[in-house]
Amino acid sequence: MNQTTRLWGGRFRKPPDPRMMRLSSAAGAYSRLAPQDIAGGKAHAAELERAGLLSPDEMKLIVATLDAISGEFAAGTLLPGPEDEDIHTFIERVLVARIGATGAKLRAGRSRNDQAANNLKLYLREQSRLIGAMLAELLAALAGQAERHAASVCPGFTHLQSAQPVTFGHWLMAHGQALSRDATRLQDWDRRSTQSPLGAAALAGSAIALSPELSAKALGYDAPCENSVDAVGARDHVAEFLFVAAMLATNLSRLAEEVTLWTSRQFGWVVLDDAFATGSSIMPQKKNPDIAELSRGRAARLTGDLVAMLGALKGLPLAYNRDLAEDKRSAFDAVDVLGEVLPAFAGMIETMAARPEVMRAQAGAGFALATEVADYLARKGVPFAEAHEISGSLVRYCEEMGRELEHLDAVELSAIDPRLTEDVRACLTLDAAVAARSGFGGTAPARVAEQIARFRIWLAAFEDWTRGAQR
């Protein structure tokens, strides 16, 4: 690398050691930020024209050349080389090679510090909507399955033990609600990421670029950052993005775990489409839920990305330090992981075939209707603590006699407690149990259908946001 291809070095008496440059350089790894660097360069060229450092013709020449570089980069015909320390060096090197001293003027009034902060923020704002669009596909698939099974009774679990019957649609929508909060976290993150770092320069602000509010608007931000030191030294927006990604991956992992259980022979609730499962290299009968399992594993990586970013920030003094370069590694990994996991997951959920008859056959197991007895007694005026004891005695009797609650006759019921009259039997059915949970948010099929309808309205609005232009 020679002196003219570096953005620094005038005060140094020796060229950088190759070993140092191997650690310092990352143009190839960060080349995906070239479009953002070029966009920032065009906005800065307009700023330099306003400051009188570029003539209108020079500004137009720089913008036209940057557009040409952008097109060639997108086509894959122009890429960073080993001589480029970073993406900023790459763009400037090519610009100067093509238009000479005019291109060299673009560096005035800015720093790699505000460029680096701006590039990643622009990139993540774009990616937040792309990730949102992929998440919306998964949410639509969940809602579709939930609609088909709004009245399909299945076991509900606590502690992974049979608890009470619910509908499969209600259970699926529990995952949908959690993932919808991840969607709104993306939107919240975007609202907090609308300030531009450009104009902060190295840390103190620029003595040349004095209208950063105009550059901010040109790049789709709402305004420039209020404080130049904070603009280049802050990465909480990256840490927050990584939290949103890690939380999303964690919620996906919980659903993945359940899909893995549901598709097992022991559960048998769901059959995966052949296009979204794999087999075994030695056991020909196997059909494995690899998408679910891989997603669980990827969630651990995204948790690690978040912890790595928080660790890099902890105890870091203001303003800029090279530790902050870790932001890109973590952010790129999170974007790439979600870009792989979400489409595959959406396809798996959309095409899976639930087996309502199998779920229903298991729904009453483990005395899952015992709570119905306690509720029945409570409605008759029995204090619930006492009703709970009576229901427990009934379960104990069934265990000792090898009976099921719903098969007990009137004599057996009244022997446990005289207040257990014949009409309690009407409560001891799966359909009655789920229908009784008819309050807002309950598992009654009518309430589930209403929940899905509200969810569809919200999802349509979220899909509109994912299609929205960068602000």
C-alpha positions as CSV (number, residue, x, y, z in Angstrom):
1,M,0.0,0.0,0.0
2,N,1.4,3.4,-0.9
3,Q,0.9,6.8,0.7
4,T,-1.7,7.9,-1.9
5,T,-4.1,5.1,-1.1
6,R,-4.4,5.8,2.6
7,L,-6.6,8.4,4.3
8,W,-3.9,9.0,6.8
9,G,-0.2,8.9,7.3
10,G,1.3,12.3,6.7
11,R,2.9,12.5,10.1
12,F,4.3,8.9,10.0
13,R,8.0,8.3,9.0
14,K,7.5,4.6,8.2
15,P,4.8,2.8,6.2
16,P,2.5,0.5,8.1
17,D,3.7,-3.0,8.8
18,P,1.8,-5.7,6.8
19,R,1.0,-7.5,10.1
20,M,-0.7,-4.3,11.4
21,M,-2.6,-3.8,8.2
22,R,-3.9,-7.4,8.2
23,L,-5.5,-6.6,11.6
24,S,-6.6,-3.1,10.6
25,S,-8.0,-3.6,7.1
26,A,-11.5,-4.9,6.4
27,A,-12.6,-3.4,3.1
28,G,-13.6,-6.7,1.6
29,A,-15.5,-7.8,4.7
30,Y,-17.4,-4.5,4.9
31,S,-17.9,-4.1,1.1
32,R,-21.6,-4.4,1.5
33,L,-21.6,-0.9,2.9
34,A,-20.3,0.6,-0.4
35,P,-23.8,1.8,-1.4
36,Q,-24.2,3.6,1.9
37,D,-20.7,5.1,1.7
38,I,-21.5,6.4,-1.8
39,A,-24.9,7.8,-0.7
40,G,-23.1,9.6,2.1
41,G,-20.5,10.9,-0.3
42,K,-23.1,12.4,-2.6
43,A,-24.8,14.1,0.3
44,H,-21.4,15.4,1.5
45,A,-20.6,16.7,-2.0
46,A,-23.7,18.8,-1.9
47,E,-22.7,20.1,1.5
48,L,-19.2,21.1,0.1
49,E,-20.9,23.0,-2.7
50,R,-23.0,24.9,-0.2
51,A,-19.8,25.7,1.7
52,G,-18.1,26.9,-1.5
53,L,-15.4,24.2,-1.6
54,L,-16.8,22.7,-4.7
55,S,-18.1,24.5,-7.8
56,P,-21.5,23.3,-9.1
57,D,-19.6,21.6,-12.0
58,E,-17.2,19.8,-9.6
59,M,-20.1,18.7,-7.4
60,K,-22.0,17.3,-10.4
61,L,-18.8,15.5,-11.6
62,I,-18.3,13.9,-8.2
63,V,-21.9,12.8,-8.0
64,A,-21.9,11.4,-11.5
65,T,-18.6,9.5,-10.8
66,L,-20.0,8.1,-7.6
67,D,-23.1,6.9,-9.4
68,A,-20.9,5.2,-12.0
69,I,-18.9,3.5,-9.2
70,S,-22.1,2.5,-7.6
71,G,-23.4,0.8,-10.8
72,E,-20.1,-1.0,-11.3
73,F,-20.0,-2.2,-7.7
74,A,-23.6,-3.5,-8.0
75,A,-22.7,-5.3,-11.2
76,G,-19.7,-6.9,-9.5
77,T,-17.2,-5.4,-11.9
78,L,-15.6,-3.1,-9.3
79,L,-14.6,-4.4,-5.9
80,P,-12.2,-3.4,-3.1
81,G,-8.6,-4.7,-3.5
82,P,-6.0,-5.7,-1.0
83,E,-4.6,-2.2,-1.1
84,D,-7.8,-0.7,0.4
85,E,-7.8,-0.4,4.1
86,D,-11.5,0.1,4.4
87,I,-14.6,0.9,2.3
88,H,-14.0,4.6,2.6
89,T,-10.4,4.2,1.2
90,F,-11.8,2.1,-1.7
91,I,-14.4,4.6,-2.8
92,E,-12.0,7.5,-2.5
93,R,-9.2,5.7,-4.3
94,V,-11.4,4.9,-7.3
95,L,-12.9,8.4,-7.3
96,V,-9.5,10.1,-7.3
97,A,-8.2,7.7,-9.9
98,R,-11.0,8.8,-12.2
99,I,-11.3,12.5,-11.7
100,G,-8.1,13.5,-9.9
101,A,-7.8,16.4,-7.6
102,T,-11.6,17.1,-7.8
103,G,-12.3,13.7,-6.2
104,A,-9.7,14.4,-3.5
105,K,-11.7,17.5,-2.4
106,L,-14.5,15.3,-1.1
107,R,-12.6,14.4,2.0
108,A,-12.8,17.9,3.4
109,G,-15.0,18.5,6.4
110,R,-15.7,14.8,7.2
111,S,-14.0,11.9,8.9
112,R,-14.0,8.2,8.7
113,N,-15.6,8.4,12.1
114,D,-18.9,10.0,11.0
115,Q,-18.7,8.1,7.7
116,A,-18.5,4.7,9.5
117,A,-21.3,5.6,11.9
118,N,-23.5,6.8,9.1
119,N,-22.8,3.8,6.8
120,L,-23.9,1.2,9.3
121,K,-26.9,3.2,10.5
122,L,-28.2,3.6,6.9
123,Y,-27.6,-0.1,6.3
124,L,-29.5,-1.2,9.4
125,R,-32.4,1.1,8.7
126,E,-32.8,-0.5,5.3
127,Q,-32.3,-4.0,6.7
128,S,-34.9,-3.5,9.4
129,R,-37.6,-3.2,6.8
130,L,-36.3,-6.2,4.8
131,I,-36.2,-8.3,8.0
132,G,-39.7,-7.0,8.8
133,A,-40.9,-8.1,5.4
134,M,-39.6,-11.6,6.0
135,L,-41.1,-11.7,9.5
136,A,-44.4,-10.6,8.0
137,E,-44.4,-13.7,5.8
138,L,-43.9,-15.9,8.8
139,L,-46.6,-14.1,10.8
140,A,-49.0,-14.5,7.8
141,A,-48.2,-18.2,7.7
142,L,-48.9,-18.6,11.5
143,A,-52.2,-16.7,11.1
144,G,-53.2,-18.9,8.2
145,Q,-52.6,-22.1,10.2
146,A,-54.3,-20.6,13.3
147,E,-57.4,-19.8,11.2
148,R,-57.6,-23.4,10.0
149,H,-57.3,-24.7,13.5
150,A,-59.1,-22.0,15.6
151,A,-61.4,-24.8,16.9
152,S,-59.0,-27.7,16.8
153,V,-58.6,-28.9,20.4
154,C,-55.1,-29.8,21.6
155,P,-53.4,-30.2,24.9
156,G,-52.1,-27.1,26.7
157,F,-49.0,-27.4,28.8
158,T,-47.3,-25.9,31.8
159,H,-43.9,-27.3,32.9
160,L,-44.3,-29.4,29.8
161,Q,-47.0,-31.4,31.6
162,S,-50.6,-31.7,30.4
163,A,-52.5,-28.8,31.9
164,Q,-55.8,-27.7,30.2
165,P,-57.2,-28.1,26.7
166,V,-56.8,-25.2,24.3
167,T,-57.2,-24.9,20.6
168,F,-54.2,-25.3,18.3
169,G,-55.1,-22.0,16.7
170,H,-54.8,-20.3,20.1
171,W,-51.5,-22.0,20.8
172,L,-50.1,-20.9,17.4
173,M,-51.3,-17.3,18.0
174,A,-49.4,-17.2,21.3
175,H,-46.3,-17.5,19.2
176,G,-47.7,-15.0,16.7
177,Q,-48.2,-12.5,19.4
178,A,-44.7,-12.8,20.7
179,L,-43.3,-12.5,17.2
180,S,-45.5,-9.5,16.5
181,R,-43.9,-7.7,19.5
182,D,-40.5,-8.3,17.7
183,A,-42.0,-6.7,14.7
184,T,-43.0,-3.6,16.7
185,R,-39.5,-3.6,18.2
186,L,-38.1,-3.2,14.7
187,Q,-40.4,-0.2,14.2
188,D,-39.5,1.3,17.5
189,W,-35.8,0.8,16.7
190,D,-36.3,2.6,13.4
191,R,-38.0,5.6,15.1
192,R,-35.0,5.9,17.4
193,S,-32.5,5.8,14.6
194,T,-33.6,8.8,12.5
195,Q,-30.7,11.1,13.4
196,S,-27.7,11.4,11.0
197,P,-24.1,11.3,12.3
198,L,-22.8,13.1,9.2
199,G,-21.4,16.5,10.1
200,A,-19.9,15.3,13.3
201,A,-16.6,14.7,11.5
202,A,-14.0,13.2,13.9
203,L,-15.8,14.2,17.1
204,A,-16.1,18.0,17.4
205,G,-18.3,18.7,14.4
206,S,-17.1,20.2,11.1
207,A,-15.8,23.6,10.4
208,I,-16.7,23.2,6.8
209,A,-19.9,21.1,6.6
210,L,-22.2,23.5,8.5
211,S,-25.6,22.4,7.3
212,P,-25.8,18.7,8.4
213,E,-29.6,19.0,8.6
214,L,-29.7,19.2,4.8
215,S,-27.4,16.1,4.4
216,A,-29.6,14.3,7.0
217,K,-32.8,15.0,4.9
218,A,-31.0,14.0,1.7
219,L,-30.2,10.6,3.3
220,G,-33.7,10.0,4.7
221,Y,-33.1,10.9,8.3
222,D,-35.3,13.3,10.2
223,A,-32.4,15.4,11.6
224,P,-28.7,15.4,12.4
225,C,-27.5,14.1,15.8
226,E,-27.8,16.7,18.6
227,N,-24.2,16.1,19.8
228,S,-21.2,15.5,17.6
229,V,-19.3,13.5,20.2
230,D,-22.3,11.2,20.8
231,A,-22.8,10.9,17.0
232,V,-19.5,9.2,16.4
233,G,-19.1,7.5,19.8
234,A,-22.5,6.0,20.3
235,R,-23.4,2.5,19.2
236,D,-26.5,1.9,21.4
237,H,-28.5,1.8,18.2
238,V,-26.4,-1.1,17.0
239,A,-26.7,-2.8,20.4
240,E,-30.5,-2.3,20.3
241,F,-30.8,-3.7,16.8
242,L,-28.8,-6.7,18.0
243,F,-31.2,-7.1,21.0
244,V,-34.2,-7.0,18.7
245,A,-32.6,-9.6,16.4
246,A,-31.6,-11.8,19.4
247,M,-35.1,-11.5,20.9
248,L,-36.6,-12.4,17.6
249,A,-34.3,-15.4,17.2
250,T,-35.1,-16.4,20.8
251,N,-38.8,-16.3,20.1
252,L,-38.3,-18.3,16.9
253,S,-36.2,-20.8,18.9
254,R,-39.1,-21.4,21.3
255,L,-41.5,-22.0,18.4
256,A,-38.8,-24.2,16.8
257,E,-38.6,-26.3,19.9
258,E,-42.3,-26.9,19.8
259,V,-42.3,-27.8,16.1
260,T,-39.6,-30.3,17.0
261,L,-41.8,-31.8,19.6
262,W,-45.0,-31.7,17.5
263,T,-43.4,-33.5,14.6
264,S,-42.0,-36.3,16.8
265,R,-43.6,-39.7,16.8
266,Q,-44.4,-39.3,20.5
267,F,-46.6,-36.2,19.8
268,G,-47.6,-36.7,16.1
269,W,-49.4,-33.4,16.0
270,V,-47.8,-32.1,12.8
271,V,-46.3,-33.5,9.6
272,L,-43.8,-31.4,7.8
273,D,-43.8,-30.9,4.1
274,D,-41.1,-32.9,2.4
275,A,-39.7,-29.7,0.9
276,F,-39.0,-28.4,4.4
277,A,-37.5,-31.4,6.1
278,T,-34.4,-33.6,5.7
279,G,-33.5,-37.2,6.1
280,S,-30.9,-39.3,7.7
281,S,-27.8,-40.6,5.9
282,I,-28.1,-44.0,7.6
283,M,-31.8,-44.3,8.7
284,P,-34.1,-44.2,5.7
285,Q,-37.2,-43.8,7.7
286,K,-36.2,-40.5,9.3
287,K,-37.8,-37.1,8.6
288,N,-36.0,-34.5,10.5
289,P,-37.1,-30.9,11.4
290,D,-33.8,-29.4,10.5
291,I,-35.1,-25.9,9.9
292,A,-36.4,-25.8,13.5
293,E,-33.2,-27.2,14.9
294,L,-30.9,-24.9,12.8
295,S,-33.0,-22.0,14.0
296,R,-32.5,-22.9,17.6
297,G,-28.7,-23.0,17.0
298,R,-28.7,-19.7,15.2
299,A,-30.4,-18.1,18.1
300,A,-27.4,-18.8,20.2
301,R,-25.2,-16.9,17.7
302,L,-27.4,-13.9,17.8
303,T,-27.3,-13.8,21.6
304,G,-23.5,-14.0,21.3
305,D,-23.5,-11.0,18.8
306,L,-25.5,-8.9,21.3
307,V,-23.1,-9.8,24.2
308,A,-20.1,-9.1,22.0
309,M,-21.4,-5.6,21.2
310,L,-22.3,-4.8,24.8
311,G,-18.9,-6.1,25.8
312,A,-17.1,-3.8,23.3
313,L,-19.1,-0.8,24.6
314,K,-18.7,-1.5,28.3
315,G,-16.2,1.0,29.8
316,L,-15.3,2.5,26.4
317,P,-14.5,6.2,26.7
318,L,-15.9,8.8,24.3
319,A,-15.6,9.6,21.5
320,Y,-14.5,7.2,18.8
321,N,-12.3,4.1,19.4
322,R,-11.5,1.3,17.0
323,D,-13.2,-1.2,19.4
324,L,-16.4,0.2,17.7
325,A,-15.5,-1.5,14.5
326,E,-16.9,-4.7,16.1
327,D,-20.3,-3.2,15.4
328,K,-20.2,-4.3,11.8
329,R,-19.2,-7.9,12.4
330,S,-22.0,-8.4,14.9
331,A,-24.6,-6.5,12.9
332,F,-23.8,-8.3,9.6
333,D,-24.0,-11.7,11.3
334,A,-27.5,-10.8,12.8
335,V,-28.7,-9.6,9.4
336,D,-27.4,-12.7,7.6
337,V,-28.8,-15.2,10.2
338,L,-32.3,-13.7,10.1
339,G,-32.1,-13.5,6.3
340,E,-31.6,-17.3,6.2
341,V,-33.8,-18.4,9.1
342,L,-37.0,-16.3,8.5
343,P,-37.8,-17.4,4.9
344,A,-37.1,-21.1,5.7
345,F,-39.2,-20.9,8.8
346,A,-42.1,-19.2,7.0
347,G,-42.1,-22.0,4.4
348,M,-42.0,-24.7,7.1
349,I,-45.0,-23.2,9.0
350,E,-47.0,-22.4,5.9
351,T,-46.7,-26.0,4.5
352,M,-46.9,-28.1,7.6
353,A,-50.0,-30.3,8.0
354,A,-51.6,-30.4,11.5
355,R,-53.4,-33.6,12.6
356,P,-56.4,-32.4,14.7
357,E,-57.6,-35.9,15.4
358,V,-54.3,-36.8,17.1
359,M,-54.2,-33.6,19.1
360,R,-57.8,-34.1,20.3
361,A,-57.1,-37.6,21.3
362,Q,-54.3,-36.4,23.6
363,A,-56.1,-33.2,24.9
364,G,-57.9,-34.8,27.9
365,A,-54.9,-36.9,29.0
366,G,-53.4,-36.3,32.4
367,F,-56.8,-35.3,33.9
368,A,-56.7,-32.0,31.9
369,L,-60.4,-31.4,32.7
370,A,-59.9,-31.3,36.5
371,T,-60.1,-27.5,36.6
372,E,-63.5,-27.8,35.1
373,V,-64.7,-29.5,38.2
374,A,-63.2,-26.8,40.4
375,D,-64.8,-24.1,38.3
376,Y,-68.1,-25.9,38.4
377,L,-68.1,-26.0,42.2
378,A,-67.0,-22.4,42.4
379,R,-69.9,-21.3,40.3
380,K,-72.2,-23.2,42.8
381,G,-70.8,-21.1,45.6
382,V,-68.1,-23.4,47.0
383,P,-64.9,-21.5,48.0
384,F,-62.3,-22.2,45.5
385,A,-59.8,-23.5,48.0
386,E,-62.3,-26.1,48.9
387,A,-63.3,-26.7,45.3
388,H,-59.6,-27.3,44.5
389,E,-59.3,-29.9,47.3
390,I,-62.5,-31.7,46.1
391,S,-61.2,-31.8,42.5
392,G,-57.9,-33.1,43.7
393,S,-59.6,-35.9,45.6
394,L,-61.5,-36.7,42.4
395,V,-58.2,-37.0,40.5
396,R,-56.7,-39.2,43.2
397,Y,-59.7,-41.5,43.0
398,C,-59.4,-41.8,39.3
399,E,-55.7,-42.6,39.6
400,E,-56.4,-45.3,42.2
401,M,-59.2,-46.8,40.2
402,G,-57.7,-46.4,36.8
403,R,-60.6,-44.2,35.6
404,E,-60.9,-41.0,33.6
405,L,-62.8,-38.0,34.9
406,E,-65.2,-37.8,32.0
407,H,-66.2,-41.4,32.5
408,L,-67.3,-41.3,36.1
409,D,-70.9,-41.9,36.8
410,A,-73.2,-40.0,39.1
411,V,-72.7,-42.4,42.0
412,E,-68.9,-42.1,41.9
413,L,-69.1,-38.3,41.7
414,S,-71.4,-37.9,44.6
415,A,-69.3,-40.3,46.7
416,I,-66.5,-37.8,46.4
417,D,-68.7,-34.9,47.4
418,P,-72.5,-34.6,47.3
419,R,-72.2,-31.3,45.5
420,L,-70.8,-33.1,42.5
421,T,-74.2,-33.7,40.9
422,E,-75.0,-35.2,37.5
423,D,-74.9,-31.8,35.7
424,V,-71.1,-31.6,36.3
425,R,-70.7,-34.1,33.5
426,A,-71.7,-31.4,31.0
427,C,-68.6,-29.6,31.9
428,L,-66.3,-32.6,31.4
429,T,-65.9,-32.4,27.7
430,L,-63.1,-30.9,25.6
431,D,-65.4,-28.6,23.7
432,A,-67.1,-27.4,26.8
433,A,-63.8,-26.7,28.4
434,V,-62.4,-24.5,25.6
435,A,-65.8,-22.8,25.0
436,A,-66.0,-21.8,28.7
437,R,-62.8,-19.7,28.3
438,S,-64.7,-17.0,26.4
439,G,-63.2,-13.9,28.0
440,F,-61.0,-11.6,25.9
441,G,-57.8,-13.4,25.1
442,G,-59.2,-16.8,26.0
443,T,-59.1,-20.0,24.0
444,A,-62.8,-20.2,23.1
445,P,-62.9,-20.7,19.3
446,A,-65.0,-17.5,18.8
447,R,-62.4,-15.5,20.8
448,V,-59.6,-17.1,18.8
449,A,-61.2,-16.1,15.5
450,E,-61.6,-12.5,16.8
451,Q,-58.0,-12.5,17.9
452,I,-56.8,-13.6,14.4
453,A,-59.0,-10.9,12.8
454,R,-57.4,-8.2,14.9
455,F,-54.0,-9.7,14.2
456,R,-54.6,-9.6,10.4
457,I,-55.5,-5.9,10.6
458,W,-52.3,-5.1,12.5
459,L,-50.3,-7.3,10.2
460,A,-51.5,-5.4,7.1
461,A,-50.3,-2.2,8.7
462,F,-47.0,-3.7,9.5
463,E,-46.6,-5.0,5.9
464,D,-47.2,-1.4,4.7
465,W,-44.4,-0.3,7.0
466,T,-42.0,-2.9,5.5
467,R,-42.8,-1.6,2.0
468,G,-42.3,2.0,3.0
469,A,-39.4,4.0,1.5
470,Q,-36.4,4.8,3.8
471,R,-37.4,8.0,5.6
